[in-house]
Amino acid sequence: MKRNSSIELARIMSIAFILLSHFSLWSNWDLSHQGFLNYGLTMIYQPIGKFGAYVFVLITSYFSLKKDIDPMNYEKKQLKH
């Protein structure tokens, strides 16, 4: 199955959103002296990260389900190992 590069770009962007979300949540950013605007911009990464996770799972499951899988061939491969 040929992959669409725009869908792959959306997957890469969703990974970046997730990383930003995790970095803003778990890093040691001291925002007490930065002001409300910078604090608000930093906290907006949280819902963007959730959105990125949903998009990533959606794209990954789409490509996983589009594969033509033969159950008998799959079983034979599993039994060989």
N, C-alpha and C positions, 0 to 999 in steps of 0.2 A: 504494500500500500504506500503510495507516494504521499509524503507529508507536505502540508501547506506551510510556507515560511512565515506567513502572518500569524498562524496559530502557534508556531514555535516561538515567535517573538512575544506573543501574549503569555506563553508559559514562562519565558525568561523574565518578563516584567513581573509576573506574579511571584516568582522566586525572590526578586528584588524587594517587592512589597513585604513579603514575609520576613526577610532579613532585616529590613528597616523596623518592622514592628518588634521583632525580638530584640534588636539592638536598643531601641528606645525604652523597652520595658525592663530589660535585665542589665543595662549598662549603668555606670555610676555617673550619669550626667547630673551635675549640680545646677539646677535651674532656679534656685532661690534668688539669685541676683540678676537673672536674665530678664525678668519681667513677664507679664501675662501673655504677651504676643508670642514670644519664643516658647513658653510653656505650652500654649495652645497648639502651636504648630508641631511641637514634638508629640503631643498626645493624640494628634490626628492620625499618627502612624498606626495606632491600635486598630481602628476599624478598617484601615486600608490593608493591614496584614490579614485580617479575617477574610476580607474580600479576595485577597490574593490566594489564600488557602482554598477557598471555594472554587475559584477559577482553575487553580492547578489540579485539584482533584477531578473537576469536570473534564478538563482536557485529557488528563491521563486515563481516566476511565473510558472516554470516547475512543481513544486510540487502542485501548486494550480490548474493547468490545468489537471493534471493527475487524480484528484479525479473524481469519478463517481458521478455526481450530477443529481438528479432527479428534474426537475423544479417544478413538482406538489407537491412533498414532501417539497421542499424549501418554496413554497408559503404557504403551510399549517402551517409550523413552524412560518413563519413571521406573519400570521394572528392571531396566538394564542397569541402573545405578544401584 
